[in-house]
Amino acid sequence: TLGLLWFRQDLRLSDHPALLAAAGEGSVVPLVVLEPGQLTDTRGPARRMLRSVAALHEATGGALLVRSGDPREVVPQAAAALGAQRVHISRDTTPGGRERDEHVADQLQTDGAELVTAGTPHAIGPGLVHTGEGTPYKVFTPFARAWREHGWPQPADHPSEDIWRRPDSAAVARIGEDALAAVLQAGAQDAVDGPAGERAALVRWRTFLEDHLSEYDAGRDRPDLDATSRMSIHLAHGEIHPRTMLADIAAHPAAGSDAAHRFVTELAWREFYADVLWHRPDSAWQDLRDALAALPYDEGPETDRLVEAWRQGRTGFPFVDAGMRQLAAEGFMHNRARMVVASFLTKDLHVWWPVGARHFLDHLLDGDLASNSHGWQWVAGTGTDASPYFRVFNPVTQGQRFDPDGAYVRRWVPELAHLGGKAAHTPWDHPDGYDHGYPERIVDHAQERRETLDRYESTREGG
Ligand code: FAD
């Protein structure tokens, strides 16, 4: 018989339970369905995804069917055309993914076929780590402890080489619109973020393990250093499974070190946020905690102008601007900078966090709904943290502390490249600080910080 394997955010062949399940049927037709908008979207994240699909096409020896259309229609159509009784997927636990998959499952059932799920993009599937009473964890630290104690399965085996089936052309012609050419074209283009696909993910991962893991703990908070793994982009497309990474760390000579522990903790954050989103799908774009629902935010033309300055990296705060310009140039931003720019938007400009979260997802190559929305809510004070309303990052001292020599600022903000060392963080203190067109600060941080604290306090009193 034949299994249809519908790839989504699991664009790899190793450690892939759904692939193994499909292979159990004898032979497998691999399928990717792209929404028409994904093919025409010229922004970085959409292009990056096409490059990942192109790499998968190559890895399957050209067997991958790439179709354009609404998967709710194309997938059942493909199953019918190929005579596949079962369509195999890795579970997508995001709200939109769940809804789409339920729809496809219903349609397949109507047609006498079945949607079969195996595995998730997480070491432990969202919803499976819970308290003794069976309730979800609301706070990270106890979740991470329970997650470690739960343990995770070993990576899945690799299927035998010769599993791909190329359906006959009459069947292929009946399945949606062919989008392979667009994908191959995108795949052939050079990109700032380096090569895509499973092989590239493994190369990056092994390099990190060998050269950087042991210094991860010391360097991870420093955007001026190349100290983090940058595996988030590969994880976002499922080019590697976190279970593979966890198994490699466990087998690494540094396995028991603080650095390894810290890295595993960061992966646990990704799992935690996926778990929170699983239990509270509404928290993708709404405040997780109601306590701050009445908090007033700024809107209107003046705010729009400030938000635009933030988007362009022209706030006059060097560390914030470096982060935003890294995002624009690379489709990536260091975690410390993400926290500081998010704090700036929400607490210096008093803008509701979804505005920033949307901008991030439009530009981040590692865009992940759960990590993004909950990363934003962590900073905004509406998320999983118990009482962070009083935490307002100081955009200047954060820069001085985590970019001590100003190298990150100089790399991304050429107008400040002439200021040596820490001076890059405070152009206002230097006579030549504004000689090269760097903008003045758009707000007074001390004043906006007080304003934020006042707003929070009165909301709390009011609530
Ligand atoms: P490393 O330091 O090498 O960490 C290893 C892995 O652990 C990462 O690849 C990632 O999968 C996970 N991880 C690390 N930190 C976090 C974290 N705080 N939350 C969740 N997972 C984490 N991460 C995304 O993958 N996609 C997003 O869309 C995203 N949006 C964010 C938005 C905001 C406002 C903030 C504060 C954080 C966001 N993060 C997001 C988390 C984090 O910034 C990135 O995962 C990290 O910077 C990726 O770089 P890296 O792979 O080099 O990380």
Residues whose N, C-alpha, C, O or C-beta is under 5 A from the ligand:
A	BS01	FAD	T228 S229 R230 M231 S232 L235 E266 L267 W269 R270 M333 H334 N335 R338 M339 A342 L364 D366 G367 D368 S371 N372 G375 W376
